[in-house]
Amino acid sequence: YYQHGISRSLPNMKKARANHVLVWHKGKIYAIGGREDSGNSKILDKNHFVEFLDYSNKMEWEEYSTPYKFIDGASEDSIDKRYNHGACSFGDEIFIFGGISSSSNTRSSAIAFNPETGTIRKLADMSEVLGENKRLNPCVAVPFGSKIYIIGNDKDNTSLLKILEYTP
């Protein structure tokens, strides 16, 4: 029987992660992107971009092993080295927005990832809305009705909070 609050401990992830996101999608928890720790450590690359915990199966974290299929302008760079990003489940896909890549380069890109098929598609770049050299970092993505709201700091961590409305 479960009480409110922490009710049980889950298994450790296969790969240590910090500055990543966790997304509940169709009965699984997906850990997406991040760094090896919270210091100035290595950013996880495309080979460790996603791992998941399947609640309906064996309750242990697994590296995502389905080969990625890149469409609509997406490429391996779309998933390589991303942290402080936002993500949420929406329909059959996990939508991933913004963040930082290697060398502290900010990302204004957005992608949609279908874990069942391995398909990754490029979405409209957020720089068209934010303006050149701007970002949302760190950010969160929240689905609400037929929209996704992306919330984060604009340009640097001292600037005003921005909220974008995205229509999938």
MDTraj code that builds the backbone (N, CA, C; nanometers):
import mdtraj as md
import numpy as np

residues = "TYR TYR GLN HIS GLY ILE SER ARG SER LEU PRO ASN MET LYS LYS ALA ARG ALA ASN HIS VAL LEU VAL TRP HIS LYS GLY LYS ILE TYR ALA ILE GLY GLY ARG GLU ASP SER GLY ASN SER LYS ILE LEU ASP LYS ASN HIS PHE VAL GLU PHE LEU ASP TYR SER ASN LYS MET GLU TRP GLU GLU TYR SER THR PRO TYR LYS PHE ILE ASP GLY ALA SER GLU ASP SER ILE ASP LYS ARG TYR ASN HIS GLY ALA CYS SER PHE GLY ASP GLU ILE PHE ILE PHE GLY GLY ILE SER SER SER SER ASN THR ARG SER SER ALA ILE ALA PHE ASN PRO GLU THR GLY THR ILE ARG LYS LEU ALA ASP MET SER GLU VAL LEU GLY GLU ASN LYS ARG LEU ASN PRO CYS VAL ALA VAL PRO PHE GLY SER LYS ILE TYR ILE ILE GLY ASN ASP LYS ASP ASN THR SER LEU LEU LYS ILE LEU GLU TYR THR PRO".split()
xyz = np.array([
    [0.0840, -0.1162, 0.0000],
    [0.0000, 0.0000, 0.0000],
    [0.0894, 0.1236, 0.0000],
    [0.0497, 0.2252, -0.0766],
    [0.1321, 0.3453, -0.0936],
    [0.0692, 0.4641, -0.0223],
    [0.1553, 0.5427, 0.0383],
    [0.1126, 0.6666, 0.1001],
    [0.1558, 0.7804, 0.0102],
    [0.1088, 0.9004, 0.0409],
    [0.1529, 1.0173, -0.0347],
    [0.3013, 1.0398, -0.0109],
    [0.3701, 1.0895, -0.1104],
    [0.5134, 1.1144, -0.0989],
    [0.5920, 1.0013, -0.1618],
    [0.7162, 0.9875, -0.1245],
    [0.8006, 0.8830, -0.1816],
    [0.7514, 0.7483, -0.1333],
    [0.7182, 0.6608, -0.2254],
    [0.6601, 0.5333, -0.1872],
    [0.7535, 0.4154, -0.2114],
    [0.8529, 0.4329, -0.2982],
    [0.9493, 0.3259, -0.3179],
    [1.0691, 0.3795, -0.3956],
    [1.1754, 0.3076, -0.3863],
    [1.2977, 0.3443, -0.4568],
    [1.3003, 0.2723, -0.5913],
    [1.3413, 0.3430, -0.6946],
    [1.3532, 0.2828, -0.8272],
    [1.4986, 0.2439, -0.8517],
    [1.5227, 0.1526, -0.9452],
    [1.6613, 0.1121, -0.9729],
    [1.7436, 0.2276, -1.0294],
    [1.8750, 0.2195, -1.0111],
    [1.9652, 0.3192, -1.0665],
    [1.9681, 0.3110, -1.2180],
    [1.9888, 0.4264, -1.2816],
    [2.0038, 0.4290, -1.4269],
    [2.1346, 0.3611, -1.4659],
    [2.1430, 0.3187, -1.5913],
    [2.2649, 0.2551, -1.6427],
    [2.3791, 0.3557, -1.6499],
    [2.3465, 0.4806, -1.6840],
    [2.4460, 0.5851, -1.7033],
    [2.4158, 0.6979, -1.6051],
    [2.5190, 0.7431, -1.5338],
    [2.4998, 0.8575, -1.4443],
    [2.4604, 0.9786, -1.5279],
    [2.3644, 1.0562, -1.4808],
    [2.3141, 1.1710, -1.5560],
    [2.2876, 1.2890, -1.4633],
    [2.3101, 1.4082, -1.5175],
    [2.2705, 1.5328, -1.4524],
    [2.2242, 1.6261, -1.5637],
    [2.1404, 1.7220, -1.5316],
    [2.0884, 1.8189, -1.6292],
    [2.0160, 1.7507, -1.7454],
    [1.9526, 1.6385, -1.7177],
    [1.8749, 1.5639, -1.8166],
    [1.7262, 1.5888, -1.7900],
    [1.6413, 1.5267, -1.8690],
    [1.4981, 1.5321, -1.8414],
    [1.4439, 1.3902, -1.8296],
    [1.3392, 1.3763, -1.7503],
    [1.2656, 1.2506, -1.7398],
    [1.1265, 1.2744, -1.7954],
    [1.0821, 1.1824, -1.8793],
    [0.9503, 1.1938, -1.9424],
    [0.8764, 1.0612, -1.9269],
    [0.7526, 1.0683, -1.8777],
    [0.6648, 0.9506, -1.8727],
    [0.5951, 0.9417, -2.0078],
    [0.6137, 0.8292, -2.0784],
    [0.5558, 0.8129, -2.2115],
    [0.5133, 0.6680, -2.2298],
    [0.3834, 0.6456, -2.2384],
    [0.3258, 0.5140, -2.2665],
    [0.3805, 0.4032, -2.1761],
    [0.3758, 0.4266, -2.0455],
    [0.4132, 0.3234, -1.9480],
    [0.5617, 0.3111, -1.9196],
    [0.6419, 0.4018, -1.9737],
    [0.7864, 0.3973, -1.9498],
    [0.8340, 0.5354, -1.9078],
    [0.9413, 0.5368, -1.8281],
    [1.0097, 0.6615, -1.7968],
    [1.1316, 0.6688, -1.8877],
    [1.1438, 0.7784, -1.9616],
    [1.2589, 0.7996, -2.0491],
    [1.3506, 0.9050, -1.9884],
    [1.4791, 0.8728, -1.9781],
    [1.5825, 0.9692, -1.9385],
    [1.6481, 1.0155, -2.0680],
    [1.6457, 1.1464, -2.0927],
    [1.6902, 1.1994, -2.2216],
    [1.8008, 1.3019, -2.2005],
    [1.9132, 1.2795, -2.2706],
    [2.0244, 1.3733, -2.2699],
    [2.0896, 1.3880, -2.1345],
    [2.1610, 1.4992, -2.1171],
    [2.2241, 1.5316, -1.9909],
    [2.3757, 1.5249, -1.9952],
    [2.4339, 1.5428, -1.8761],
    [2.5790, 1.5360, -1.8559],
    [2.6088, 1.4167, -1.7661],
    [2.7352, 1.3771, -1.7606],
    [2.7724, 1.2649, -1.6739],
    [2.7633, 1.3000, -1.5259],
    [2.7778, 1.4274, -1.4923],
    [2.7530, 1.4749, -1.3560],
    [2.7238, 1.6241, -1.3630],
    [2.6995, 1.6873, -1.2504],
    [2.6565, 1.8268, -1.2528],
    [2.7718, 1.9263, -1.2661],
    [2.8973, 1.8813, -1.2628],
    [3.0118, 1.9704, -1.2819],
    [3.0364, 1.9947, -1.4298],
    [3.1563, 2.0301, -1.4621],
    [3.1923, 2.0532, -1.6031],
    [3.2326, 1.9220, -1.6696],
    [3.1457, 1.8280, -1.6661],
    [3.1770, 1.6954, -1.7168],
    [3.1305, 1.6769, -1.8600],
    [3.1621, 1.5618, -1.9104],
    [3.1274, 1.5239, -2.0466],
    [2.9757, 1.5252, -2.0667],
    [2.9353, 1.5796, -2.1797],
    [2.7941, 1.5773, -2.2172],
    [2.7671, 1.4426, -2.2829],
    [2.6579, 1.3795, -2.2452],
    [2.6260, 1.2489, -2.3029],
    [2.6020, 1.2618, -2.4529],
    [2.6606, 1.1724, -2.5292],
    [2.6502, 1.1798, -2.6747],
    [2.5343, 1.0952, -2.7258],
    [2.5231, 1.0892, -2.8578],
    [2.4101, 1.0202, -2.9211],
    [2.4015, 0.8722, -2.8836],
    [2.5129, 0.8113, -2.8433],
    [2.5117, 0.6704, -2.8053],
    [2.4481, 0.6470, -2.6690],
    [2.4357, 0.7525, -2.5901],
    [2.3749, 0.7418, -2.4571],
    [2.2629, 0.8438, -2.4400],
    [2.2038, 0.8876, -2.5503],
    [2.1045, 0.9940, -2.5468],
    [1.9795, 0.9542, -2.4693],
    [1.9367, 0.8286, -2.4833],
    [1.8115, 0.7846, -2.4209],
    [1.8317, 0.6511, -2.3501],
    [1.7764, 0.6414, -2.2294],
    [1.7553, 0.5124, -2.1658],
    [1.6161, 0.5153, -2.1045],
    [1.5615, 0.3998, -2.0732],
    [1.4236, 0.3968, -2.0241],
    [1.4037, 0.2890, -1.9190],
    [1.3008, 0.3104, -1.8379],
    [1.2579, 0.2157, -1.7365],
    [1.1166, 0.1733, -1.7732],
    [1.0975, 0.0447, -1.7972],
    [0.9676, -0.0083, -1.8376],
    [0.8940, -0.0615, -1.7153],
    [0.7865, 0.0091, -1.6770],
    [0.7102, -0.0304, -1.5587],
    [0.6363, -0.1618, -1.5763],
    [0.6017, -0.1978, -1.6988],
    [0.5234, -0.3186, -1.7202],
    [0.6116, -0.4411, -1.7415],
    [0.7432, -0.4227, -1.7416],
    [0.8325, -0.5339, -1.7707],
    [0.9211, -0.5631, -1.6504],
    [1.0491, -0.5585, -1.6673],
    [1.1409, -0.6062, -1.5639],
    [1.1913, -0.5011, -1.4658],
    [1.1417, -0.3805, -1.4719],
    [1.1778, -0.2751, -1.3767],
    [1.3286, -0.2542, -1.3652],
    [1.3969, -0.2496, -1.4792],
    [1.5362, -0.2059, -1.4778],
    [1.5612, -0.1175, -1.5988],
    [1.6518, -0.0223, -1.5815],
    [1.6817, 0.0723, -1.6884],
    [1.7504, 0.0006, -1.8035],
    [1.7116, 0.0402, -1.9252],
    [1.7717, -0.0174, -2.0458],
    [1.8167, 0.0952, -2.1377],
    [1.9321, 0.0758, -2.2010],
    [1.9760, 0.1705, -2.3037],
    [1.8810, 0.1562, -2.4219],
    [1.8427, 0.2661, -2.4821],
    [1.7573, 0.2615, -2.6005],
    [1.8404, 0.2049, -2.7151],
    [1.7925, 0.0984, -2.7788],
    [1.8746, 0.0301, -2.8799],
    [1.8124, 0.0257, -3.0194],
    [1.6899, 0.0735, -3.0351],
    [1.6298, 0.0773, -3.1682],
    [1.7087, 0.1764, -3.2535],
    [1.7492, 0.1383, -3.3753],
    [1.8240, 0.2334, -3.4598],
    [1.7402, 0.3580, -3.4891],
    [1.8041, 0.4736, -3.4802],
    [1.7349, 0.5989, -3.5086],
    [1.7132, 0.6144, -3.6583],
    [1.5970, 0.6699, -3.6939],
    [1.5659, 0.7047, -3.8332],
    [1.5424, 0.8550, -3.8350],
    [1.6247, 0.9270, -3.9074],
    [1.6159, 1.0725, -3.9105],
    [1.5367, 1.1169, -4.0325],
    [1.4340, 1.2006, -4.0112],
    [1.3508, 1.2496, -4.1214],
    [1.3297, 1.3997, -4.1068],
    [1.2747, 1.4597, -4.2102],
    [1.2369, 1.6021, -4.2084],
    [1.3501, 1.6951, -4.1656],
    [1.4722, 1.6636, -4.2080],
    [1.5855, 1.7506, -4.1785],
    [1.6581, 1.7193, -4.0488],
    [1.6125, 1.6209, -3.9746],
    [1.6841, 1.5818, -3.8523],
    [1.8104, 1.5055, -3.8910],
    [1.9096, 1.5070, -3.8017],
    [2.0341, 1.4340, -3.8253],
    [2.0877, 1.3869, -3.6907],
    [2.1996, 1.3155, -3.6941],
    [2.2604, 1.2708, -3.5689],
    [2.2922, 1.3879, -3.4774],
    [2.3228, 1.5024, -3.5346],
    [2.3517, 1.6212, -3.4532],
    [2.2298, 1.6626, -3.3706],
    [2.1099, 1.6261, -3.4164],
    [1.9868, 1.6616, -3.3444],
    [1.9824, 1.6015, -3.2047],
    [2.0446, 1.4854, -3.1863],
    [2.0397, 1.4172, -3.0564],
    [2.1747, 1.4144, -2.9870],
    [2.2789, 1.4628, -3.0514],
    [2.4124, 1.4563, -2.9933],
    [2.4336, 1.5711, -2.8958],
    [2.4692, 1.5391, -2.7738],
    [2.5126, 1.6361, -2.6737],
    [2.4107, 1.7478, -2.6481],
    [2.3113, 1.7157, -2.5664],
    [2.2068, 1.8129, -2.5318],
    [2.1768, 1.8002, -2.3822],
    [2.1796, 1.9147, -2.3122],
    [2.1408, 1.9160, -2.1710],
    [2.0709, 2.0479, -2.1391],
    [2.0080, 2.0544, -2.0203],
    [1.9265, 2.1701, -1.9787],
    [1.8143, 2.1989, -2.0788],
    [1.7616, 2.0966, -2.1389],
    [1.6549, 2.1084, -2.2377],
    [1.5208, 2.0760, -2.1717],
    [1.4140, 2.0952, -2.2468],
    [1.2816, 2.0591, -2.1994],
    [1.2259, 1.9479, -2.2866],
    [1.1389, 1.8664, -2.2308],
    [1.0782, 1.7581, -2.3091],
    [0.9458, 1.7186, -2.2460],
    [0.8559, 1.6671, -2.3298],
    [0.7286, 1.6160, -2.2797],
    [0.6732, 1.5138, -2.3780],
    [0.5841, 1.4320, -2.3276],
    [0.5138, 1.3338, -2.4097],
    [0.3906, 1.4005, -2.4706],
    [0.3698, 1.3760, -2.6001],
    [0.2518, 1.4301, -2.6671],
    [0.2163, 1.3335, -2.7806],
    [0.1025, 1.2664, -2.7698],
    [0.0640, 1.1675, -2.8707],
    [0.1618, 1.0512, -2.8723],
    [0.2108, 1.0164, -2.9900],
    [0.3043, 0.9044, -3.0049],
    [0.4499, 0.9457, -2.9900],
    [0.4761, 1.0742, -2.9633],
    [0.6135, 1.1227, -2.9650],
    [0.6525, 1.1919, -2.8351],
    [0.7835, 1.2033, -2.8163],
    [0.8404, 1.2862, -2.7110],
    [0.8987, 1.4079, -2.7805],
    [0.8527, 1.5259, -2.7418],
    [0.8994, 1.6509, -2.8011],
    [1.0120, 1.7064, -2.7148],
    [1.1223, 1.7465, -2.7780],
    [1.2424, 1.7913, -2.7082],
    [1.2790, 1.9303, -2.7597],
    [1.2975, 2.0251, -2.6673],
    [1.3176, 2.1652, -2.7035],
    [1.4423, 2.2226, -2.6375],
    [1.5188, 2.3021, -2.7143],
    [1.6240, 2.3872, -2.6615],
    [1.7355, 2.3160, -2.5894],
    [1.7941, 2.3856, -2.4916],
    [1.9034, 2.3334, -2.4122],
    [2.0387, 2.3846, -2.4572],
    [2.1407, 2.3117, -2.4170],
    [2.2788, 2.3478, -2.4476],
    [2.3471, 2.2263, -2.5084],
    [2.4380, 2.2507, -2.6030],
    [2.5170, 2.1420, -2.6609],
    [2.6620, 2.1597, -2.6181],
    [2.7533, 2.0944, -2.6859],
    [2.8943, 2.1027, -2.6489],
    [2.9455, 2.2464, -2.6559],
    [3.0505, 2.2744, -2.5835],
    [3.1144, 2.4068, -2.5785],
    [3.0169, 2.5167, -2.5366],
    [2.9183, 2.4815, -2.4577],
    [2.8178, 2.5764, -2.4082],
    [2.7417, 2.6477, -2.5193],
    [2.7346, 2.5869, -2.6373],
    [2.6531, 2.6426, -2.7455],
    [2.5069, 2.6171, -2.7131],
    [2.4262, 2.7214, -2.7216],
    [2.2843, 2.7046, -2.6930],
    [2.2134, 2.6458, -2.8135],
    [2.1062, 2.5771, -2.7863],
    [2.0267, 2.5158, -2.8927],
    [1.8898, 2.5828, -2.8960],
    [1.8516, 2.6266, -3.0141],
    [1.7153, 2.6766, -3.0321],
    [1.6348, 2.5749, -3.1114],
    [1.6944, 2.4581, -3.1337],
    [1.6296, 2.3552, -3.2145],
    [1.5272, 2.2768, -3.1333],
    [1.4388, 2.2123, -3.2059],
    [1.3362, 2.1273, -3.1462],
    [1.3209, 2.0029, -3.2320],
    [1.2997, 1.8886, -3.1666],
    [1.2817, 1.7627, -3.2386],
    [1.1661, 1.6851, -3.1757],
    [1.1107, 1.5927, -3.2532],
    [1.0100, 1.4994, -3.2031],
    [1.0669, 1.3589, -3.2198],
    [1.0573, 1.2786, -3.1146],
    [1.1159, 1.1449, -3.1102],
    [1.0058, 1.0438, -3.0839],
    [0.9931, 0.9439, -3.1732],
    [0.8968, 0.8361, -3.1537],
    [0.9741, 0.7136, -3.1047],
    [0.9659, 0.6804, -2.9762],
    [1.0431, 0.5685, -2.9225],
    [1.0053, 0.4325, -2.9812],
    [0.8815, 0.4176, -3.0261],
    [0.8393, 0.2888, -3.0813],
    [0.9040, 0.2596, -3.2163],
    [0.9262, 0.3634, -3.2969],
    [0.9831, 0.3442, -3.4305],
    [1.1276, 0.3911, -3.4419],
    [1.1736, 0.4697, -3.3456],
    [1.3081, 0.5264, -3.3525],
    [1.3163, 0.6503, -3.4399],
    [1.2027, 0.6975, -3.4879],
    [1.2009, 0.8125, -3.5786],
    [1.2239, 0.9425, -3.5029],
    [1.3136, 1.0241, -3.5576],
    [1.3396, 1.1574, -3.5035],
    [1.3180, 1.2559, -3.6172],
    [1.2295, 1.3511, -3.5929],
    [1.2039, 1.4509, -3.6964],
    [1.2334, 1.5900, -3.6438],
    [1.2832, 1.6731, -3.7325],
    [1.3156, 1.8108, -3.6971],
    [1.1880, 1.8934, -3.6972],
    [1.1761, 1.9806, -3.5980],
    [1.0620, 2.0714, -3.5888],
    [1.1100, 2.2127, -3.6214],
    [1.0182, 2.3061, -3.6274],
    [1.0539, 2.4450, -3.6537],
    [1.1522, 2.4938, -3.5472],
    [1.2523, 2.5681, -3.5906],
    [1.3542, 2.6211, -3.5020],
    [1.2941, 2.7333, -3.4181],
    [1.3226, 2.7343, -3.2902],
    [1.2652, 2.8352, -3.2009],
    [1.3310, 2.9719, -3.2163],
    [1.4460, 2.9803, -3.2854],
    [1.5122, 3.1105, -3.3011],
    [1.4261, 3.2069, -3.3822],
    [1.3352, 3.1523, -3.4642],
    [1.2447, 3.2388, -3.5405],
    [1.1546, 3.3183, -3.4464],
    [1.1220, 3.2617, -3.3329],
    [1.0367, 3.3284, -3.2348],
    [1.1210, 3.4055, -3.1337],
    [1.2313, 3.3454, -3.0901],
    [1.3131, 3.4048, -2.9848],
    [1.4031, 3.5166, -3.0351],
    [1.4402, 3.5125, -3.1622],
    [1.5371, 3.6077, -3.2154],
    [1.6756, 3.5457, -3.2175],
    [1.7627, 3.6019, -3.2966],
    [1.8968, 3.5475, -3.3136],
    [1.9743, 3.5510, -3.1821],
    [2.0552, 3.4494, -3.1608],
    [2.1415, 3.4364, -3.0431],
    [2.0649, 3.4317, -2.9112],
    [1.9430, 3.3845, -2.9146],
    [1.8667, 3.3706, -2.7911],
    [1.8332, 3.2240, -2.7707],
    [1.7956, 3.1912, -2.6496],
    [1.7719, 3.0521, -2.6139],
    [1.6676, 3.0430, -2.5039],
    [1.6286, 2.9224, -2.4767],
    [1.5532, 2.8922, -2.3557],
    [1.6365, 2.7904, -2.2796],
    [1.6952, 2.8320, -2.1704],
    [1.7849, 2.7446, -2.0974],
    [1.7939, 2.7915, -1.9529],
    [1.7694, 2.7051, -1.8561],
    [1.7049, 2.5764, -1.8751],
    [1.5581, 2.5965, -1.9083],
    [1.4960, 2.4916, -1.9561],
    [1.3537, 2.5053, -1.9898],
    [1.2764, 2.3787, -1.9559],
    [1.1456, 2.3925, -1.9514],
    [1.0550, 2.2797, -1.9328],
    [0.9504, 2.2851, -2.0436],
    [0.8944, 2.1708, -2.0756],
    [0.7876, 2.1633, -2.1756],
    [0.6668, 2.0973, -2.1097],
    [0.5513, 2.1616, -2.1228],
    [0.4297, 2.1136, -2.0571],
    [0.3183, 2.1010, -2.1596],
    [0.2656, 1.9798, -2.1795],
    [0.1517, 1.9659, -2.2699],
    [0.0236, 2.0101, -2.2000],
    [-0.0610, 2.0805, -2.2749],
    [-0.1898, 2.1231, -2.2199],
    [-0.2875, 2.1325, -2.3360],
    [-0.3871, 2.0449, -2.3368],
    [-0.4826, 2.0417, -2.4469],
    [-0.4120, 2.0062, -2.5765],
    [-0.4294, 2.0889, -2.6790],
    [-0.3695, 2.0623, -2.8097],
    [-0.2377, 2.1369, -2.8299],
    [-0.1817, 2.1921, -2.7239],
    [-0.0589, 2.2734, -2.7329],
    [0.0476, 2.2200, -2.6375],
    [0.1708, 2.2631, -2.6618],
    [0.2806, 2.2407, -2.5686],
    [0.3332, 2.3790, -2.5314],
    [0.3499, 2.4031, -2.4017],
    [0.4038, 2.5300, -2.3557],
    [0.5484, 2.5079, -2.3121],
    [0.6377, 2.5900, -2.3661],
    [0.7802, 2.5805, -2.3377],
    [0.8152, 2.7022, -2.2520],
    [0.8694, 2.6757, -2.1352],
    [0.8935, 2.7816, -2.0376],
    [1.0405, 2.7797, -1.9997],
    [1.1067, 2.8954, -2.0063],
    [1.2475, 2.9005, -1.9684],
    [1.3013, 3.0413, -1.9674],
    [1.4268, 3.0533, -1.9279],
    [1.4942, 3.1824, -1.9264],
    [1.5400, 3.2177, -2.0667],
    [1.5277, 3.3428, -2.1009],
    [1.5666, 3.3937, -2.2322],
    [1.7090, 3.4491, -2.2248],
    [1.7934, 3.4051, -2.3107],
    [1.9309, 3.4543, -2.3300],
    [2.0279, 3.4105, -2.2215],
    [2.0046, 3.4399, -2.0977],
    [2.0911, 3.3952, -1.9895],
    [2.0045, 3.3751, -1.8656],
    [2.0629, 3.3210, -1.7629],
    [1.9841, 3.2857, -1.6455],
    [1.9378, 3.4054, -1.5621],
    [1.9726, 3.5274, -1.6028],
    [1.9276, 3.6448, -1.5287],
    [1.8176, 3.7199, -1.6021],
    [1.7852, 3.6773, -1.7228],
    [1.6861, 3.7469, -1.8038],
    [1.5443, 3.7062, -1.7669],
    [1.4519, 3.7677, -1.8326],
    [1.3110, 3.7419, -1.8065],
    [1.2692, 3.6026, -1.8500],
    [1.1707, 3.5520, -1.7839],
    [1.1126, 3.4235, -1.8176],
    [1.0337, 3.4371, -1.9476],
    [1.0513, 3.3420, -2.0366],
    [0.9765, 3.3389, -2.1633],
    [0.8841, 3.2183, -2.1631],
    [0.7684, 3.2357, -2.2248],
    [0.6758, 3.1249, -2.2427],
    [0.6383, 3.1223, -2.3904],
    [0.6623, 3.0082, -2.4539],
    [0.6260, 2.9893, -2.5938],
    [0.5140, 2.8886, -2.6036],
    [0.4257, 2.9078, -2.6981],
    [0.3178, 2.8140, -2.7237],
    [0.3509, 2.7411, -2.8536],
    [0.3560, 2.6094, -2.8469],
    [0.3903, 2.5282, -2.9641],
    [0.2698, 2.4440, -3.0015],
    [0.2367, 2.4417, -3.1318],
    [0.1272, 2.3586, -3.1814],
    [0.1850, 2.2421, -3.2609],
    [0.1760, 2.1202, -3.2075],
    [0.2310, 2.0030, -3.2808],
    [0.1553, 1.9760, -3.4096],
])
top = md.Topology()
chain = top.add_chain()
for i, resn in enumerate(residues, 1):
    res = top.add_residue(resn, chain, resSeq=i)
    for name in ("N", "CA", "C"):
        top.add_atom(name, md.element.get_by_symbol(name[0]), res)
traj = md.Trajectory(xyz[None], top)
